[in-house]
Amino acid sequence: MLKATGIKKAYGSLPILKGVDFEVQKGEVVSIIGASGAGKSTLLHILGTLDKPDEGIVELNGTKVSKLSGELLSVFRNKNIGFVFQFHHLLPEFTALENICIPAFIAKTSKRQAELRALELLDLLGLKDRAMHKPNELSGGEQQRIAVARALINSPSIILADEPSGNLDSANANALHEFFITLRDNFKQTFIIVTHNEDLAQISDRVVTMKDGLII
């Protein structure tokens, strides 16, 4: 589903990625581990089209996304890629339901369709009764699950997660990890996850280790 070939990235004179080759199959949960500074987040951002490589090609479902730019890239990203970060980045003035719907509204989905899909996801996450709550009325675990629902709203091909449980206690982290596996099992959802969490790495289909800008 996703293929990256010869990915290089430097910031000034500092090389971060030194020629990374990486592939992911549909329905696969892949964890990327390694010490801080190994290049994990930089690679994830390039795979997710949030950053461009200096050299190399990223293909998703046969589209060379590293060649897209401007509005074409934004539309492709909105439709095909979901993101979950360590901090939930929910907008405080909006309810859980409204936060989940934002990517769907950007994709010009009707309000009714977006809200129906959001309610389905809330139900799947066991949070339907929290739909009208604002982020400050939710626990940390609930906020992160809302962020996951937001990533899922457009039924993306792939979800990229950067330390998704890094800000959660162990119980909420385990619940989130189990939910990722449920999504893989029931919906063939594909995940690439940068993590320091050994439990999450162990339940992934595959673990990729990075060191000094390379996959080892």
Buried (B, 14 or more C-beta within 10 A) or exposed (E): BBBBBEBBBBEEEEBBBBBBEBEBEEBBBBBBBBEEEBBBBBBBBBBBBBEBBEEBBBBBEEEEBBEBEEEEBEBBBBBBBBBBBBEBEBEEEBBBBBBBBBBBEBEEBEEEEBBEBBBBBBEBBEBBEBBEBBBEEBEEBBBBBBBBBBBBBBEBBBBBBBBBBBBBEEEBBBBBBEBBBEBBEEEEBBBBBBBBBEEBBEBBBEBBBBEBBBBE
